[in-house]
Amino acid sequence: MANTVIGSSIVIDGEISGDEDLVIQGTVKGKISLKESLFVEGSGVVEADIETQNVEIAGRVTGNIAASDKVELKTDCRVVGDIKAPRILIADGASFKGNVDMDIPKER
């Protein structure tokens, strides 16, 4: 599987969807919907709702995040928005404002 990099000088305003990993070093506004993983690097700025399998954030994200597997907030990230995922990792030093929904299935 290839991955796509949005470089640090690139600004995208709109909707991104696809089947491969995406690395954001620049700015994305709108909506991101991926089947694989999203990596927001330290220089990355995302103002969008995110739907994907895995999300790893080192930069800034404003918007709601829904991941089918895992969300990881790295040390210096800033996240404002609700997170819904079965597994959530928040590193010491991460900045997060919002609600967490770990959506644990009920036992029968």
C-alpha positions in Angstrom: 0.0 0.0 0.0 1.3 3.4 -0.9 0.8 6.5 1.1 0.1 10.1 0.1 1.9 13.1 1.6 0.3 16.5 1.7 3.4 18.7 2.0 3.9 21.5 4.5 3.2 24.4 2.0 0.0 22.7 0.6 -3.4 23.9 1.6 -6.5 21.8 0.6 -10.0 23.0 1.2 -12.5 20.3 0.4 -13.2 16.6 0.9 -10.5 13.9 0.9 -11.4 10.2 0.5 -9.4 7.1 -0.4 -8.1 3.7 0.4 -4.5 4.4 1.3 -2.6 6.0 4.2 -2.4 9.8 4.2 0.3 11.9 5.8 -0.6 15.6 6.4 2.2 18.1 6.8 0.3 21.0 5.4 -3.3 22.3 6.0 -6.5 20.5 5.2 -10.0 22.0 5.7 -13.2 20.2 5.0 -13.7 16.4 5.5 -11.3 13.5 5.5 -12.7 10.0 5.0 -10.1 7.1 4.6 -10.2 3.3 4.8 -6.6 3.2 6.2 -4.6 5.4 8.4 -4.2 9.2 8.8 -1.0 10.7 10.2 -1.0 14.4 11.1 2.6 15.5 11.5 3.9 18.3 13.7 3.5 20.9 11.0 0.0 19.6 10.0 -3.1 21.6 10.6 -6.5 19.9 10.1 -9.8 21.7 10.3 -12.0 18.8 9.3 -14.1 15.9 10.6 -12.1 12.7 10.2 -13.4 9.2 9.6 -10.7 6.5 9.2 -9.3 3.3 10.7 -6.3 4.7 12.6 -5.4 8.3 13.4 -2.0 9.5 14.7 -1.8 13.2 15.6 1.3 15.2 16.3 0.0 18.5 14.9 -3.3 20.4 15.3 -6.7 19.1 14.6 -10.0 20.9 15.0 -13.0 18.6 14.2 -14.6 15.4 15.3 -12.6 12.2 14.9 -14.2 8.7 14.3 -11.8 5.8 14.0 -12.7 2.1 13.6 -9.5 1.0 15.4 -7.3 3.5 17.2 -6.6 7.2 17.8 -3.2 8.3 19.1 -2.5 11.8 20.4 1.2 12.5 20.5 3.1 14.7 23.0 2.8 18.2 21.5 -0.5 17.8 19.6 -3.5 20.1 20.0 -6.9 18.5 19.4 -10.3 20.2 19.7 -13.3 18.0 19.0 -14.9 14.7 20.0 -13.1 11.4 19.6 -14.9 8.1 19.0 -12.8 5.0 18.8 -12.4 1.6 20.6 -8.8 2.4 21.5 -7.5 5.9 22.4 -3.9 6.8 23.5 -3.2 10.2 24.9 0.5 11.0 25.5 1.7 13.1 28.4 1.8 16.7 27.1 -0.9 16.3 24.5 -3.6 19.0 24.5 -7.2 17.8 24.1 -10.5 19.5 24.5 -13.7 17.4 23.7 -15.5 14.3 24.6 -14.3 10.7 24.3 -16.5 7.8 23.3 -14.8 4.4 23.4 -17.9 2.7 22.1 -17.3 -0.6 24.0 -19.7 -3.3 22.8 -22.0 -4.6 25.5 -21.5 -8.1 26.8 -24.4 -10.5 26.2 
